[in-house]
Amino acid sequence: MEHFHVDAYNNFLDDKAREMAALVRLAVGKYTKAGTGELKRRIRARTKKTAGMVDRISFAMPRYGVFFHKGVRRGVSANAAGRKENPFLNEVLDEEVPQLTQQLTDFNHEAILNVARIIE
């Protein structure tokens, strides 16, 4: 039973990471149509496991994606007044992380109860 739980947990987080990457790619398009095709294609989410369980979701993108996110472009430096940010990553994280937190709480709550039943 415990092995199934770990697989379900890992599969859930792998799916959630892919879903969040897709949402980030969609969010990029809300800020500009020009020059973001390559950025959209190269945004990836990855999961990392410790002791066989996913414990981290990270996003990878080309370096210029960070500059795009911060509103830096030709003629507009990172320190420029009036620089308009394109918070495509923050939008998705602000929306998805609270839901993910609740789902992980539910998963872990169930796992703790299962362990407590085994110990009894």
C-alpha positions in Angstrom: 0.0 0.0 0.0 2.8 2.5 0.9 4.5 1.9 -2.4 1.3 2.7 -4.3 1.0 5.9 -2.3 4.5 7.0 -3.2 3.9 6.3 -6.9 0.6 8.1 -6.8 2.2 11.1 -5.0 5.1 11.2 -7.5 2.8 10.9 -10.5 0.6 13.6 -9.2 3.5 16.0 -8.8 5.0 15.1 -12.2 1.6 15.8 -13.8 1.2 19.1 -11.8 4.7 20.2 -12.9 3.8 19.7 -16.6 0.5 21.4 -16.1 2.2 24.4 -14.5 4.8 24.6 -17.3 2.0 24.7 -19.8 0.3 27.5 -17.9 3.6 29.5 -17.8 3.9 29.1 -21.6 0.4 30.4 -22.0 1.1 33.3 -19.7 4.2 34.4 -21.7 1.9 35.0 -24.7 -0.3 37.4 -22.7 2.6 39.9 -22.5 3.8 39.9 -26.1 3.4 38.1 -29.4 6.7 39.0 -30.9 9.8 37.1 -30.0 8.4 34.7 -27.4 7.9 31.6 -29.6 11.3 30.1 -28.7 10.9 31.1 -25.0 7.5 29.3 -24.9 8.9 26.2 -26.5 11.9 26.0 -24.1 10.1 26.5 -20.7 10.2 23.2 -18.8 9.2 22.0 -15.4 11.3 19.4 -13.6 10.8 17.4 -10.4 13.5 16.2 -8.1 13.3 13.3 -5.7 14.8 12.7 -2.3 14.4 9.3 -0.8 12.2 8.2 -3.7 9.7 11.0 -3.3 9.3 14.2 -5.3 10.3 17.1 -3.0 10.9 19.9 -5.5 9.4 21.4 -8.7 11.7 23.7 -10.6 11.3 25.6 -13.9 13.9 25.9 -16.5 14.0 28.5 -19.3 16.6 30.3 -21.4 18.3 33.1 -19.5 16.7 35.7 -21.6 13.3 34.5 -20.1 14.4 36.0 -16.8 15.2 39.3 -18.5 11.8 39.2 -20.3 10.1 38.5 -17.0 11.8 41.6 -15.4 11.0 43.8 -18.3 14.5 44.2 -19.6 14.9 44.6 -23.3 16.9 46.6 -25.9 17.2 50.1 -24.6 15.7 49.3 -21.2 18.1 48.3 -18.5 17.3 46.4 -15.3 17.6 49.7 -13.4 15.5 51.8 -15.7 12.7 53.9 -14.3 9.4 53.0 -15.8 10.5 49.5 -16.8 7.4 47.3 -17.2 7.7 43.8 -15.9 6.1 40.8 -17.5 5.4 38.6 -14.5 4.3 35.5 -16.4 5.9 33.1 -13.9 4.6 34.9 -10.8 1.1 34.9 -12.2 1.0 31.1 -12.5 2.8 30.5 -9.2 0.5 32.9 -7.3 -2.5 31.0 -8.7 -1.3 27.4 -8.5 0.9 27.2 -5.3 -2.0 27.6 -2.7 -4.0 24.9 -4.4 -0.9 22.7 -4.7 -0.2 23.3 -1.0 -3.6 22.1 0.0 -3.4 19.0 -2.2 0.0 18.1 -0.8 -1.3 18.6 2.7 -4.2 16.1 2.0 -1.7 13.6 0.5 0.7 13.8 3.4 -2.2 13.8 6.0 -3.4 10.5 4.5 0.2 9.1 4.5 0.7 10.0 8.2 -2.6 8.3 9.1 -1.6 5.2 7.2 1.7 5.0 9.1 -0.1 5.5 12.4 -2.5 2.6 11.6 0.5 0.4 10.8 2.2 1.2 14.1 -0.9 0.4 16.2 
